[in-house]
Amino acid sequence: MQTKLRTAAIVFAASLLCASMISAASQSKRSSSTAHPKSHFVGIASWYGLQHQGLKMANGKRFDRRKLTAASWYVPLGTVIRVVNLENGKSVTVTVTDRGPNFRLNRVIDLSEAAARELDYIGKGLTPVLITPMPANRPEDAKIDAALVEPADADLVATFAAPLPLPLVH
């Protein structure tokens, strides 16, 4: 009886140890993937146009094939990305407004007809591309502090004036 109890305790302790090791390994994988998000993607791009004109997109708006938009699962909606056609070097900046293409198609992005025209692959239908998210430009208003504008001590203000330009000699 004591041997069975001892064996059960050892099996239980080993299973706890194994479970904690598996948990730690999965936590480290999760934290490493979120700590360094992928900054660019290389893959195949397709395009969509007239057949989707006017349909509702994932962002709630209607699709317009004449706008520079894209559908992708790999970047958040609203992200502005630069797409470079790796066959001819042409590039375009688009906004991700929809989700797609279907994963089984092995493509990283669907571009609008206007974007595909800019990249010059309308006739081909597919092209290899490099996708890079663009940095968000959110300028902030400058805050003026009165202490920075008015000197605390008037005697410390420089009295030096810039020299006058020399006259031109002909």
Order of alpha helices (4+ residues) and beta strands (2+ residues): alpha-beta-beta-beta-beta-beta-alpha-beta-alpha
